[in-house]
Amino acid sequence: YLRGVPALRYQGDLIMLAETEQLFNITPRWGILGFTGIGTAFDSLENMKSDEIVWNVGGGFRYLIARVLGLKVGADVGRGPEDWAFYVTIGTAWLK
């Protein structure tokens, strides 16, 4: 998913998306991050159109709540082409 783009707003049988996130640790427990991405949904490769590509941009923070487990909590704010969105995170999809 692209943070800042409402879930199910863009639908199709196929999707393509790319998002990058950069986390900068400012102390051993606190970090700030920024992210951006693009994506599209379409029914077939023949129907893919460049004017239907959507983007996102945003930022947030992370706090290392459990050092032994590497568990982080945080919040993100994302902006898509139409809306702003707020996210609360527990854990991470990335390895410790």
TORNUKE-658039 format. One line per 8 residues: number of its first residue (from 1); their letters; for each residue x, y, z of C-alpha. Coordinates in steps of 0.25 Angstrom, whole numbers, plus 5000, padded with zeros to 4 digits. Example, Ala and Ser with C-alpha at 12.3 -4.5 7.8 and 13.67 -1.06 7.14 Angstrom:
2
1 = as = 5049 4982 5031; 5055 4996 5029
***
This chain:
96
1 = ylrgvpal = 5000 5000 5000; 5004 5015 4999; 5003 5023 5011; 4994 5035 5009; 4986 5028 4997; 4972 5022 5003; 4971 5007 5003; 4963 5002 4991
9 = ryqgdlim = 4962 5016 4984; 4969 5010 4972; 4966 4996 4968; 4970 4986 4957; 4974 4972 4955; 4989 4976 4955; 4997 4986 4963; 5011 4992 4962
17 = laeteqlf = 5016 5000 4973; 5030 5005 4978; 5032 5012 4991; 5045 5016 4998; 5047 5020 5013; 5059 5026 5020; 5060 5025 5035; 5070 5034 5042
25 = nitprwgi = 5073 5030 5056; 5075 5043 5065; 5077 5036 5078; 5079 5021 5081; 5064 5020 5083; 5058 5031 5074; 5058 5032 5059; 5051 5041 5049
33 = lgftgigt = 5047 5036 5035; 5043 5041 5021; 5036 5033 5010; 5031 5034 4996; 5026 5025 4986; 5018 5023 4973; 5008 5013 4969; 4996 5009 4959
41 = afdslenm = 4985 4998 4958; 4980 4993 4945; 4973 4981 4939; 4983 4977 4928; 4996 4982 4923; 4989 4987 4910; 4981 4996 4919; 4992 5002 4927
49 = ksdeivwn = 4992 5017 4926; 5002 5027 4931; 4992 5037 4935; 4987 5027 4945; 5000 5027 4953; 4998 5032 4967; 5009 5037 4977; 5011 5038 4992
57 = vgggfryl = 5020 5046 5001; 5021 5047 5016; 5029 5046 5029; 5028 5041 5043; 5036 5036 5055; 5040 5023 5062; 5043 5020 5077; 5050 5007 5081
65 = iarvlglk = 5041 5003 5092; 5047 4989 5095; 5062 4989 5092; 5064 4974 5094; 5053 4970 5084; 5056 4982 5075; 5041 4986 5075; 5038 5000 5070
73 = vgadvgrg = 5026 5008 5071; 5023 5021 5063; 5014 5030 5055; 5014 5034 5041; 5007 5045 5033; 5005 5042 5018; 5000 5051 5006; 4994 5045 4993
81 = pedwafyv = 4988 5052 4981; 4975 5055 4989; 4976 5053 5004; 4985 5053 5016; 4985 5041 5025; 4991 5037 5039; 4997 5024 5043; 5001 5018 5056
89 = tigtawlk = 5011 5006 5055; 5015 4995 5064; 5027 4987 5059; 5033 4987 5046; 5033 4980 5033; 5048 4981 5032; 5058 4972 5040; 5064 4977 5053
***
